[in-house]
Amino acid sequence: MRRVRTAAGLLVIVILLLSFAGCYAAGADADLSGFSPQAQTAIRDFVRTWGKDSEGYRGDAYIVSDFDNTTSIFDITYQCSVYQIQTMSFAMSAEELRAALSVYAETDETAQKYISDVVAAYEKLLPDYGPFTPAGVGEDRLDSLHEELYWKEFATKLKCLYLYLEGVLDDASGCAWIMYWYTNMTADEVYDLFLRSCLRYRDTDTVQVTWTSPEGIESEMGVTSCTFLLGCSVTESVKNMLTYYYENGIDTWICSASHVDGVRAAVDAYGLSGCITGVIGMTQKTDGGRFLAEYDYEDGRPYFNDKGSWRRADESIRALPAREGKVIAIENFLVPLYKAGPLAGFMDASGDFNFCTEFESMKMVICYNRADRKITDGAGLVAIAAVCQQQKGLTLAQANAAGDTYYILQGRDENGKRKLSGEQTTVRYGAESPALFATEASTVLLDHMKDRDLSLKDFFNTFAIATSEQDSAIGLAYGYLSDYRGYHSVRIQPVSG
């Protein structure tokens, strides 16, 4: 295991770091050309300040990055859901499928109608293509499968159900629900499913696909349709950045709301095995080594990585790593491991807002700009804070000297073979021009922040809390949290020596 700190092993680790110093060039640089000039400067300043060649390096330096739409462009779980349907990689009977899909949705009439249609189509496919297995239907039979009307019914209704529940379930339930598609699989089988999915779509151009259920099939929901994107990958720029941290003595952790075994597979599929220290992700309870349709809050564990060799940790995160759960997972696992908080965070969405604002130890946060985040979610607020800091001309050192995190907004281009834009702005899929914010409301709130010279503490502590338009001081509804521990509220004193 690479650079896992314990009090007893700290001296040994320091010796090992000195012994292996020749493995990497001192202060090794990286090709960060996909990042904006501001981001490139901040990343290099961060490494010079906190990396192994800095005066203050203690050996407890680590960063935490989200995976979906942060480390990767687009979402590995969304992508895998499509691949799983395309290949019919399931390990359930029809009734087990009904039970798994009904978790959190037993009383939702629309969801139950979708589920009835999905299960009915699944039963129709079983005689000719079942029993379904985690390995999926063979390549030689996929073309005929995809011509089947009942497969089109199954595929469309299941994907429509996914999109529907995404809109009605809370974050924790929504993140957990999709994992129950893996009921009766082993950890290795889920790893293999995600690996196949990532390898299938990592090098393809982004495409938009529409599925429509066929007419003439008796069903509860009738003819339905859904549209989604295919293609999910990690850019060379992001890979180079993570390698830059790792080679300069800064451990790199993934904390994701995707399945922990799926994230392990993505790390391997996208060529990150040599620069990721470990992964924290979603976990399921097991029976005899096979997953149940139940979240594991008691014994869900992360994995350590040593260049592709995975070892399950002895300690549990005791959390569902989304929103506040990411803070709890870091507090329960990484803080005891390093005796310190994370030095940098990487995010894209509201699910990352808490851990990227609450830790006082955070020196730098890069927020990947999806250009669809509004002032009613956390990523939209971080985007505004980042632009405000840049317009003030602040540097990483200046922000840190003032006791603040330095926020950076990094754009991307979602078209073709997905890449970073080299700017703050993002070109959304199908768009011809880049965008900085989703709506004009973000510009209004940015002006409000600058005009009143609001501190980050006042800004986040005020505007993270959801309000109504009638109660808003700026005439706009803002915020998304009902409760918030507060900016830099999590204070951890590093252990030195």
Order of alpha helices (4+ residues) and beta strands (2+ residues): alpha-alpha-beta-alpha-alpha-alpha-alpha-alpha-alpha-alpha-beta-beta-alpha-beta-alpha-beta-beta-beta-beta-beta-alpha-alpha-beta-alpha-beta-alpha-alpha-beta-beta-beta-alpha-alpha
